[in-house]
Amino acid sequence: MAVTANLDALLDEPFRSLDLRELVAAPVSALSGVSEEEAQGLALAFGINTIGDLAENQFIRAAVAINALAKVTDPPA
């Protein structure tokens, strides 16, 4: 079964027609709201150049996991 999703709100105009495999290789600046300067900062600080790099970054994955766990963890008694 094919799955479709409209990602237009998440992407800058030139990248909206790309398929998911192409988006993984697209620059981080393809994401709506990420400027070229911010993308350069991510590249310098973390070696993140593509959307795929961003998704696989160990620090980002750790932050997402911590955030998710914090939402389901009981508060201390």
DSSP file (Angstrom, degrees, kcal/mol; ACC not computed):
  #  RESIDUE AA STRUCTURE BP1 BP2  ACC     N-H-->O    O-->H-N    N-H-->O    O-->H-N    TCO  KAPPA ALPHA  PHI   PSI    X-CA   Y-CA   Z-CA
    1    1 A M              0   0    0      0, 0.0     2,-0.2     0, 0.0     0, 0.0   0.000 360.0 360.0 360.0 130.7    0.0    0.0    0.0
    2    2 A A        -     0   0    0      1,-0.0     2,-0.4     2,-0.0     0, 0.0  -0.561 360.0-154.1 -79.1 141.8    1.4    3.4   -1.0
    3    3 A V        -     0   0    0     -2,-0.2     2,-0.4     2,-0.0    -1,-0.0  -0.960  10.6-169.8-116.7 134.1    1.6    6.1    1.7
    4    4 A T        +     0   0    0     -2,-0.4     2,-0.3     2,-0.0    -2,-0.0  -0.920   6.9 178.7-123.1 151.5    1.5    9.7    0.8
    5    5 A A        -     0   0    0     -2,-0.4     2,-0.8     0, 0.0    -2,-0.0  -0.988  28.7-128.2-148.6 140.9    2.1   12.8    2.9
    6    6 A N        +     0   0    0     -2,-0.3     3,-0.3     1,-0.1    -2,-0.0  -0.821  29.8 170.6 -92.7 109.8    2.1   16.5    2.1
    7    7 A L    >>  +     0   0    0     -2,-0.8     3,-1.8     9,-0.2     4,-0.9   0.239  40.4 114.8-102.0  11.1    5.4   17.9    3.3
    8    8 A D  G >4 S+     0   0    0      1,-0.3     3,-0.8     2,-0.2    -1,-0.2   0.845  73.8  54.3 -54.0 -39.2    5.1   21.3    1.7
    9    9 A A  G 34 S+     0   0    0     -3,-0.3    -1,-0.3     1,-0.2    -2,-0.1   0.709 110.0  48.7 -69.3 -18.4    4.9   23.2    5.0
   10   10 A L  G <4 S+     0   0    0     -3,-1.8    22,-2.6    21,-0.1     2,-0.3   0.586 108.2  60.2 -95.3 -12.1    8.1   21.6    6.1
   11   11 A L  B << S-A   31   0A   0     -4,-0.9    20,-0.2    -3,-0.8     2,-0.1  -0.864  80.9-112.2-124.1 150.2   10.2   22.3    3.0
   12   12 A D    >>  -     0   0    0     18,-2.9     3,-2.0    -2,-0.3     4,-0.5  -0.457  47.1 -99.8 -71.0 153.3   11.3   25.3    1.0
   13   13 A E  G >4 S+     0   0    0      1,-0.3     3,-1.4     2,-0.2     4,-0.3   0.815 117.1  56.6 -47.4 -48.6    9.7   25.6   -2.5
   14   14 A P  G 34 S+     0   0    0      0, 0.0    -1,-0.3     0, 0.0     3,-0.2   0.689 110.4  46.5 -63.9 -14.6   12.5   24.1   -4.6
   15   15 A F  G X4 S+     0   0    0     -3,-2.0     3,-1.3    15,-0.2    -2,-0.2   0.456  83.4  92.7-105.2  -3.1   12.5   20.9   -2.6
   16   16 A R  T << S+     0   0    0     -3,-1.4    -9,-0.2    -4,-0.5    -1,-0.1   0.711  84.2  52.7 -68.4 -21.3    8.8   20.2   -2.5
   17   17 A S  T 3  S+     0   0    0     -4,-0.3    -1,-0.3    -3,-0.2     2,-0.1   0.481  86.2 106.6 -93.9  -2.5    8.7   18.0   -5.6
   18   18 A L    <   -     0   0    0     -3,-1.3     2,-0.1     1,-0.1    -3,-0.0  -0.424  69.8-122.2 -75.9 150.3   11.5   15.6   -4.4
   19   19 A D     >  -     0   0    0     -2,-0.1     4,-2.3     1,-0.1     3,-0.3  -0.392  35.1 -96.3 -83.1 172.1   10.8   12.1   -3.3
   20   20 A L  H  > S+     0   0    0      1,-0.2     4,-1.9     2,-0.2     5,-0.1   0.862 123.3  54.1 -60.4 -39.1   11.8   11.0    0.2
   21   21 A R  H  > S+     0   0    0      1,-0.2     4,-0.8     2,-0.2    -1,-0.2   0.898 111.4  46.1 -63.0 -38.4   15.0    9.3   -0.9
   22   22 A E  H  > S+     0   0    0     -3,-0.3     4,-0.5     1,-0.2     3,-0.5   0.870 108.6  56.5 -70.1 -36.3   16.1   12.6   -2.6
   23   23 A L  H >< S+     0   0    0     -4,-2.3     3,-1.0     1,-0.2    28,-0.5   0.861  98.6  60.4 -64.3 -35.3   15.0   14.6    0.5
   24   24 A V  H 3< S+     0   0    0     -4,-1.9    28,-2.6     1,-0.3    29,-0.4   0.858 110.4  42.1 -59.2 -34.4   17.3   12.5    2.7
   25   25 A A  H 3< S+     0   0    0     -4,-0.8    -1,-0.3    -3,-0.5    -2,-0.2   0.483  94.1 107.7 -90.5  -4.4   20.2   13.7    0.6
   26   26 A A  S << S-     0   0    0     -3,-1.0    25,-2.3    -4,-0.5    26,-0.3  -0.356  81.5 -93.3 -73.0 154.0   19.0   17.3    0.4
   27   27 A P  B >   -B   50   0B   0      0, 0.0     3,-2.3     0, 0.0    23,-0.3  -0.294  30.9-115.4 -65.0 153.2   20.8   20.1    2.3
   28   28 A V  G >  S+     0   0    0     21,-1.3     3,-2.0     1,-0.3     6,-0.2   0.819 114.2  69.7 -57.5 -31.4   19.5   20.9    5.8
   29   29 A S  G 3  S+     0   0    0      1,-0.3    -1,-0.3    20,-0.3     5,-0.2   0.582  79.5  77.8 -66.7  -7.7   18.6   24.4    4.4
   30   30 A A  G <  S+     0   0    0     -3,-2.3   -18,-2.9    -7,-0.1     2,-0.3   0.726  75.2  93.7 -69.8 -21.3   15.8   22.6    2.4
   31   31 A L  B X  S-A   11   0A   0     -3,-2.0     3,-2.2    -4,-0.3   -20,-0.3  -0.570  93.7-106.1 -73.8 131.0   13.8   22.5    5.6
   32   32 A S  T 3  S+     0   0    0    -22,-2.6    -1,-0.1    -2,-0.3     3,-0.1  -0.355 105.4  22.1 -59.2 128.3   11.5   25.5    6.0
   33   33 A G  T 3  S+     0   0    0      1,-0.2     2,-0.7    -4,-0.2    -1,-0.3   0.337  93.1 111.4  96.0  -6.8   12.9   27.9    8.6
   34   34 A V    <   -     0   0    0     -3,-2.2    -1,-0.2    -5,-0.2     2,-0.0  -0.896  56.0-153.6-102.8 113.1   16.6   26.7    8.4
   35   35 A S     >  -     0   0    0     -2,-0.7     4,-2.4     1,-0.1     5,-0.2  -0.280  28.1-108.5 -79.1 167.4   18.7   29.4    6.8
   36   36 A E  H  > S+     0   0    0      2,-0.2     4,-2.3     1,-0.2     5,-0.1   0.890 121.7  52.1 -59.9 -40.0   22.0   28.9    4.9
   37   37 A E  H  > S+     0   0    0      2,-0.2     4,-1.9     1,-0.2    -1,-0.2   0.906 109.7  47.5 -65.8 -41.7   23.8   30.4    7.9
   38   38 A E  H  > S+     0   0    0      2,-0.2     4,-2.2     1,-0.2    -1,-0.2   0.895 110.8  52.3 -65.9 -38.9   22.2   28.0   10.3
   39   39 A A  H  X S+     0   0    0     -4,-2.4     4,-2.1     1,-0.2    -2,-0.2   0.895 108.1  51.4 -62.9 -39.9   22.9   25.1    8.0
   40   40 A Q  H  X S+     0   0    0     -4,-2.3     4,-2.6     1,-0.2    -1,-0.2   0.885 108.0  52.9 -64.0 -38.0   26.6   26.2    7.9
   41   41 A G  H  X S+     0   0    0     -4,-1.9     4,-2.8     2,-0.2     5,-0.3   0.908 108.6  48.9 -62.9 -42.5   26.6   26.3   11.7
   42   42 A L  H  X>S+     0   0    0     -4,-2.2     4,-2.6     2,-0.2     6,-1.5   0.892 111.5  50.6 -63.4 -39.4   25.2   22.7   11.9
   43   43 A A  H  X5S+     0   0    0     -4,-2.1     4,-1.4     4,-0.3    -2,-0.2   0.925 115.0  42.3 -64.3 -44.7   27.9   21.6    9.5
   44   44 A L  H  <5S+     0   0    0     -4,-2.6    -2,-0.2     2,-0.2    -1,-0.2   0.917 122.0  38.4 -68.8 -43.3   30.7   23.2   11.5
   45   45 A A  H  <5S+     0   0    0     -4,-2.8    -2,-0.2    -5,-0.2    -3,-0.2   0.882 137.9   7.5 -77.1 -39.2   29.4   22.1   14.9
   46   46 A F  H  <5S-     0   0    0     -4,-2.6    -3,-0.2    -5,-0.3    -2,-0.2   0.404  93.4-110.4-129.4   0.8   28.2   18.6   14.2
   47   47 A G     << +     0   0    0     -4,-1.4     2,-0.7    -5,-0.6    -4,-0.3   0.766  63.8 153.3  71.5  23.6   29.1   17.6   10.6
   48   48 A I        +     0   0    0     -6,-1.5    -1,-0.2     1,-0.2    -2,-0.1  -0.792   5.1 147.6 -92.3 115.9   25.4   17.8    9.6
   49   49 A N        +     0   0    0     -2,-0.7   -21,-1.3    -3,-0.1   -20,-0.3   0.652  58.8  38.7-117.1 -28.3   25.1   18.6    5.9
   50   50 A T  B  > S-B   27   0B   0    -23,-0.3     4,-2.2   -22,-0.1     5,-0.1  -0.743  83.1-107.7-122.7 168.0   21.9   16.8    4.8
   51   51 A I  H  > S+     0   0    0    -25,-2.3     4,-2.3   -28,-0.5   -27,-0.2   0.885 122.7  54.0 -60.7 -37.7   18.5   16.1    6.2
   52   52 A G  H  > S+     0   0    0    -28,-2.6     4,-1.8   -26,-0.3    -1,-0.2   0.906 105.9  51.3 -62.5 -42.5   19.6   12.5    6.6
   53   53 A D  H  > S+     0   0    0    -29,-0.4     4,-0.9     1,-0.2    -1,-0.2   0.914 110.1  50.4 -59.4 -42.6   22.6   13.6    8.6
   54   54 A L  H >< S+     0   0    0     -4,-2.2     3,-0.7     1,-0.2    -2,-0.2   0.921 110.5  48.9 -61.6 -45.1   20.3   15.6   10.8
   55   55 A A  H 3< S+     0   0    0     -4,-2.3    -1,-0.2     1,-0.2    -2,-0.2   0.813 116.6  42.0 -65.7 -31.1   18.0   12.7   11.4
   56   56 A E  H 3< S+     0   0    0     -4,-1.8    -1,-0.2    -5,-0.2    -2,-0.2   0.469  80.9 127.0 -97.0  -2.5   20.9   10.3   12.2
   57   57 A N    <X  -     0   0    0     -4,-0.9     4,-2.7    -3,-0.7     5,-0.2  -0.347  57.9-139.8 -61.9 130.3   22.9   12.7   14.4
   58   58 A Q  H  > S+     0   0    0      1,-0.2     4,-2.0     2,-0.2    -1,-0.1   0.826 100.1  50.4 -62.1 -33.8   23.6   11.1   17.8
   59   59 A F  H  > S+     0   0    0      2,-0.2     4,-2.3     1,-0.2    -1,-0.2   0.895 112.4  45.8 -73.4 -39.6   23.0   14.2   19.8
   60   60 A I  H  > S+     0   0    0      2,-0.2     4,-2.6     1,-0.2    -2,-0.2   0.919 113.0  50.1 -68.5 -42.9   19.7   15.0   18.1
   61   61 A R  H  X S+     0   0    0     -4,-2.7     4,-2.3     1,-0.2    -2,-0.2   0.901 111.5  49.1 -62.4 -39.7   18.6   11.3   18.5
   62   62 A A  H  X S+     0   0    0     -4,-2.0     4,-2.7    -5,-0.2     5,-0.2   0.922 111.2  49.5 -64.8 -43.5   19.5   11.5   22.2
   63   63 A A  H  X S+     0   0    0     -4,-2.3     4,-2.4     1,-0.2    -2,-0.2   0.905 111.5  48.7 -63.1 -41.8   17.6   14.7   22.7
   64   64 A V  H  X S+     0   0    0     -4,-2.6     4,-2.4     2,-0.2    -1,-0.2   0.917 112.9  48.2 -63.8 -42.8   14.5   13.3   21.1
   65   65 A A  H  X S+     0   0    0     -4,-2.3     4,-2.7     2,-0.2     5,-0.2   0.924 111.9  48.5 -64.2 -44.7   14.7   10.2   23.2
   66   66 A I  H  X S+     0   0    0     -4,-2.7     4,-2.4     1,-0.2    -2,-0.2   0.919 112.3  49.4 -61.5 -43.4   15.2   12.1   26.4
   67   67 A N  H  X S+     0   0    0     -4,-2.4     4,-1.2    -5,-0.2    -2,-0.2   0.922 112.6  46.8 -62.0 -45.0   12.3   14.4   25.5
   68   68 A A  H  X S+     0   0    0     -4,-2.4     4,-0.8     1,-0.2     3,-0.3   0.913 113.4  48.3 -64.6 -43.5   10.0   11.4   24.8
   69   69 A L  H >X S+     0   0    0     -4,-2.7     4,-1.1     1,-0.2     3,-0.8   0.881 106.5  56.9 -65.1 -38.1   11.0    9.6   27.9
   70   70 A A  H 3< S+     0   0    0     -4,-2.4    -1,-0.2     1,-0.2    -2,-0.2   0.828 103.2  56.1 -62.1 -31.4   10.4   12.7   30.1
   71   71 A K  H 3< S+     0   0    0     -4,-1.2    -1,-0.2    -3,-0.3    -2,-0.2   0.736 115.6  35.4 -74.1 -22.3    6.8   12.9   28.8
   72   72 A V  H << S+     0   0    0     -3,-0.8     2,-0.3    -4,-0.8    -1,-0.2   0.437  93.9 102.7-112.0  -0.7    6.0    9.4   29.9
   73   73 A T  S  < S-     0   0    0     -4,-1.1    -4,-0.0    -3,-0.2     0, 0.0  -0.650  76.4-114.8 -85.2 137.2    8.0    9.1   33.1
   74   74 A D        -     0   0    0     -2,-0.3     3,-0.1     1,-0.1    -2,-0.1  -0.448  36.7-107.1 -65.7 140.7    6.2    9.5   36.4
   75   75 A P        -     0   0    0      0, 0.0    -1,-0.1     0, 0.0    -5,-0.0  -0.357  47.1 -86.8 -65.5 152.1    7.2   12.6   38.3
   76   76 A P              0   0    0      0, 0.0    -3,-0.0     0, 0.0     0, 0.0  -0.280 360.0 360.0 -60.1 143.8    9.4   11.9   41.4
   77   77 A A              0   0    0     -3,-0.1    -3,-0.0     0, 0.0     0, 0.0   0.463 360.0 360.0 -80.4 360.0    7.4   11.2   44.5
